[in-house]
Amino acid sequence: MFDKRLMRMCPESKKYIAGNILLQFLELCLNAVMIVTAAVTVENVYKGTWGVSDLPLPLCVAAATVLLRFFTTRYAVRMSYLASRTVKRVMREKIYEKLLALGVSYREHVSTAELVQESVEGVDQLESYFGQYVPQFFYAFMAPLALFFLFGFGGSWTAAAVLLVCVPLIPGAIMTVQKIAKKILAKYWGQYTRLGSTFLENLQGMTTLKTYQADGIKNEEMNRESEEFRKVTMAVLTMQLNSITIMDFVAYGGADVGTVPESRLMKAVTYIGSRSVFFKGTVRENLLTACPGASDERLLQAVRDCALEDFLNAEQGLDTPLTENAGNLSGGQKQRLALARAILHDSPVYIFDEAASNIDVESEEAILTRIRAMAGEKTVVMISHRLASVTDADRIYVMENGAAVESGRHEELLAHGGVYARLWRTQQALEQYGREAV
């Protein structure tokens, strides 16, 4: 939780850490001054005891507070940097001195890859510890005391007492989570260094492995170690997510528990943009990402619904290979394939964000035909700059400068003669001009 040995090894950092804490505390006091000033001003203006002539003073106080906060925040960041810079320099010097003392025999104690990771990435991790964690740790205990007196003298010692009791639960929860995480993080770092050591060793001995045809065996070993590293990484991420949930529960009284899980949201909504992403592999593999258990017949039906069957039949069907991000398909073919994948997801809500833009006319018509068919069964939200694509919509919302300025059906908006009607006439004129030019 708090490593005294590290602090003893880097005494120079103490003054910067203390400066960081002091500046954060000063920023807290400035925040209190700003809030009190705003509250007093609003109260007196509301009661009518202050007029316009009384406002310059609180405005000057607020401006001065903002200016001082700027400098305190800036120098707090500076102190954080100086603390971490000092500790990184000291730790790397000590590692270097230890290496010199060990000489060439250092390999008997530690591998080269592990040494590199310790001296580079391992030391870099101390930047967060000394520059952010330690100052925040002490500040978390000082802030409740300051707020206790501010609330108390402000008129409510009861509220101050409740705050004093509840706020320390946050660092207490942090300490509990860190104790649980200690073993997981130790296992993570150990697996990380072993994987790096194996990789460097195999890379250096690649010629030998090829000579004796042992590269396949080493490849399997690295795959096993990579899988173990993946598992422990997922354990670390799970622990971090759980710790965030605990912090939210402590800080907000469990208000975060009632939010909609992301998994449920992803099942309910399918988003299709203008730049859909595909993975290197086959058409079948990419379609199955939306519905892993789908049969070939269902996959072919989705492809057929998007007018892509003829193209695939001319290639290798569902086994047609795709390069990285389907670079071997045209823009229209990619969007039709993206729509087929979306159909397989079979969610109640579909959002099409410029899904038919910048593609050929044939593909655009195929996509729009399918979207209109889906609108009879699903909730479809379509975002488009081309108004001809949304004329059949049940409700059209016209956005201008970030706000909805009009809404209604196509005919209603044209009759209204507003923004939509103006855009419609402009687009129709441009399209007519394009047809005549051809």
N, C-alpha and C positions, 0 to 999 in steps of 0.2 A: 504494500500500500504506500508506504513512505520509506525509502531506502536511505538510512542514515550513512551507510558506508559510501554510497555515491556522493553524498553531500560532503563527507570528510575528504574524499579524493579531489573534489573540485570546490575548495573554499572560495575561490574568486567569484563563483556564480552567486553566492549568497547575497551580495549587495545588490545585484541586478534583480534577483528574485524579490528581495525586500522592496526595491524601488517599484517593481511591477505591482506588487500587492498594494503599496501606498497609493499609487496612481489610480488603481481600480477603486480603492476606497474613496479617494477624492472625487472620482467620477460619480460614485453613488451619492455623495453629499451634494454634488452639483445637480444631479437629477432631482433630489429632494427639494432643492431651492427652486428649481424650475416649476415643479408641480405645485409647490406652495404658492409661488407667485401667480401662476395661472388660476389656482383655486380662489385666492383672495381677490384677484381682479374680476373674475366672473361673478363672485358673490356681491361685490360692491357695485358693479355695473347693473346687475339684476335688481338690487335693492334701490338703485337710483342715487346712492350716496356718492358715486364717482361720476364725473363728467368726462368729456373729451380731453380737457386740460389736465386731468389726473393720469392719463394713460401713458405719457412719455416715460415716466419713471419705471413702471413694470416692464415696458417694452425694452428699455435699456438694460434692465436686470436680466431679462430673458436672452437678449442678444449677447451680453457679456458671458452668461452661463454657457450658451452654445459655443462661443469662441473658446472658453476655457476647456470645455469638454473635448473640443477638437484637439487641443494640445495635449490633454491628459491621455486621450486614446492613442494619439500618435506616439507619444513617448512611452506609453505602456507597451506598444508593439516593439519599439526600439529596445526597451529593457528585456523583452522576451528574446529578441534576436541576440543581444549581447550575452545573456545567460547561456543560451544554447551554443553560441559560437565558442565560448570559453570552454564549456564542458567537452565539446567535440575535439577541440585542439588538445586538451589535456588527456583525454582517453586515447587518442591516436598516438600521442607521444609515449604513453605508458605501454601500449601494445607494441610499438616499435622498439622500445627499450627491452621489453620482454623477449622479443624476437632476437635481438642482438645478444642477450644473455644466453639464450638457448642455442644459438648458432644454427648450423645445418641440421642439428638433431631435432629441430622443432617438429619435423614430420612424424617423430615418434609419439608426439603428444596431440597433434591436431593436423588435419588435412589442409592442403593449400586452399581448396575451395571454401572450407569452413572459415579459414583465417581471413580470406578476402571478404566473405559475407559479414563476419564479425566486425572487421575494421571499417567497412564501408556502410552497408545497410544497417548493421546492428548499431553502430555509433550514431547514424542518422536518426534512429528511432528515439534517441535520448533528447533530440531537439524538442519533440512534443512533450516529453516528461518534464524537462527543466523549464522550457519556455512557456508551457501552457498548463500542464497538469498541476505541478507544485504550487504556482501562484493561485490557481483557482481553488485548490484544496484548502489553503489557509484563508482565502477570501470568503469561502463558503461558511466558515465559522465566524468571521468578523462581521459580515453583513447582517446576520440576524440580530446581533447585539446592537449595532447602530440603528437598525430599523425599530428595535424594541423601544429605545429611548425616543426616537422621532415620533412613533405612534403614541407613546405614553404622554409626552409633553404636548402632543398635538390634541389630546383630549380623550383618549380611550386606552386606558391601561389594560382593559380586558382584551381588546383586539391585539394589543402589543404582546400580552402574555401568550395568547393562542398562537401568534406568529412565531414567538420565540420557541415554543414547544414543537411546532410542526416543521419549520424550515430546516432544522438540523437533520430531519429524516432523509433529506436528499443526499448529503455526504454519507450518512449511515447506510443508505441503500447502495451507494457506490462502493463502500467498503465491503459490504456483503457480496455484491456481484464480483468484485475483484478477487476475493478469496476463492470463489467458485471457479473463476476463469483462470486462476494461476496455473493449475495443472494442464488445462487445455492449451494455453499459450505456450507452456514449456514443451508440450508434445508437438505443437505446431512448429516451433522454431527448430526442434531437433530433427523433425522430418524434412524441413526445408533445407537445412544444412546437409543432411545426408543425400538428398536429391541433387543438390548443387555439386557435391563432391563426386557422386557417381557420374554425373553428366561431364564434368571436367576430365575425370579419369578416362572415360570412354572416348572422349574427343581427342585427348592426347594419344591414346593408344589405338586410334582408328586403323592405322596401317597394319598394326599387329593383328588386330581382330579380323581384318579382311584377309590377311595372309593365311590365318588358321581357320577361316570361315566360321568364326565364333561371334560375328556381329549380330546374328539372329538371336542368340542366347542373351547377349547383353541388351538387345532391344526389348526382349520380354521382361528382363529384370527392371529396366527403366519404366516400362509400362506399369508393372506392379507397384513400383515406388511412386509413380505419378498418381496412380489410383489411390494409394494410401494418403498422399499429400492432399488430393482432392477431398477425401473424406474428412480429414482433420481441418481443412480450410472451411468446409461447410459447417463443421462443429463450431468453429470460431465465429463464423457469421451468424449462426443460430444463437449463440451466446450473446453476441452484440445486439441482435434484434430483441432478445428477451430482456436485456438490460435496459434498452430504450423503453420497452413496455412498462417495466418497473418504474423507471423515472417518470414516465407520463402518469402512471397511476398515483405515485406519491405526490407529484407536483400539481396534478389537476383533479385529484379525487376520483380517479377512474373514469373520467369523462371520455377518454380515448378508447375505452373498451367497446363502446357501442358503434364504432365506425364500421362501414361495410368492408369486409375482407376483399383484398385485391383479386383473389381467385374467383369469387362470385361475380365481381365486376367484369372480369375477362370472359367469363362464360356468357354473360348477358349482352355484351357489346362487342361488335367486330368493327375494326377501323381499317379502311382501305384508302390509302393516300395516292399521290401521283407518282411516288417512287417506292414501289413495293420491293422488298428485299427477298432474294432467293438464295438457296445454298447450293454449293457444288454437289452434283449427284444426278439423279434422274427426276423426270417429271413426277413419277409415282412417289418417290421419297419426299419431294417438296409438298405434294398434295396431302400426304399422310401426316404432316406436321399439324394440320388442322383437325384431322379425325383419324387417329392412329389405327382404329379397328375397321376402317372402311374397306369394303370389298372392291375388286377391280371394276365390277359393274357400276357401283356407286361412283367411283372415280370417273369412269367413262361418261356417266350421265352428267356429272358436273362439267366435264370438258365439253360435252355436246351442248349443254345449255348456254355455253359461252362461245359457241361457233368456232371451236378450236380443234374439233375432231378431224377435219380433213387434213389440217396441217400435220397433226401427230400421226395419222395413218400414212402419210407420205414419208414419215421418218421411221421411228422405231416404236411408235405407240407410247404407252406409259413408260417404257424404258428409254425414251429419248433422253440422251445425256444433256445436262445443263452445265455450262461453265460457271465460273464465279459470278454470282448475282445475275445469272441467265444472260450473260453477255452475248450469247449466240442467238438470242431471239430479238425480234424488232420491238420497238416500244409498245405497239399495239398488241403484239402477242404476249408480252410480259403482263400487261394490264388485264388481258382476258384470262391468263393463267392465274393472276392474283384474285380475280373475281371468282374463278372456279374454286380456288382454295377457300375463299371466304364463304361460299355457298356450303361447302362441306362442314364449316364450323357450326352452321345452323343455330345462330343465336337469335334472340328476340329482336335485337336492335342492331341496325347497320348504319355506320357513318361513312359516307363517301366524300372525301375531301379532294376535289379536283381530280377525281379518278378517271375522267374521260378527257383530260386536257393534254395537248401536245402529242396526239396520236393520229393515225390515219383515219379517214372517214369511215371505212368499213368496220374497223375495230370500235370506233366511237358509237356507231349505230348498234353494233352487237351488244356493247356494254349497257347502253341506255335502254335497249329493249329488255334486257334481263333485269335491270334495276326497276323498271316499271312493273314487270311481272312480280318481282319480290315485294313491291309496295302493297300489293293486295293481301299479302300474308304476314309481312313483318313491318316493324316500325323503321322507316328509312329516313335518315337525315342526310340531305345532299348539299354540299357546299360547292358553289360553282360561280365563276365569273361569266360564263356563257349562259345567257338567260334562256336560250332556246332549249337548254337541257332541263329546265325546271318548270316549263309551262303547264305540265300536268299535275304539279304538286298540289296537295290539299291546302297547304298554307305556305306562303312565301314571305320570308322576312328579309327586308332590304337593309344592309348595313352601310353606314357612312360615318367615317371618322370614329370608328369604334363603338357606335351606338346604332340600335335598331330604329330607323326613321319611318319605316312603312311596313305594313303587313296586310296580307289578303291573298285572294286567288289572282291568277294571271289577268283575267278580264277586268277584275275590280281595280287592280293597280294601274292598268292602262287607262281606264276611265278616269281615274283620279288625277292623272297628268302630273305626277310628281317625279321623284328621282328614278323610280323603276321605269316609268314611261319614257323618260329622256334617254336612259341607257338602252332601252329596247330599240328605240328609233335609231340611235347611233349604231348599234351593232347590226341591225338589219341593213342599214345603208352601206356599211363596210362590207358585209357579206355579199350584197347585190353587186357592189363594185368589183369584188373579187371574182364573182361568176362571170360578169361581163368582160373582165380582163382576160379570163381564160378562153 
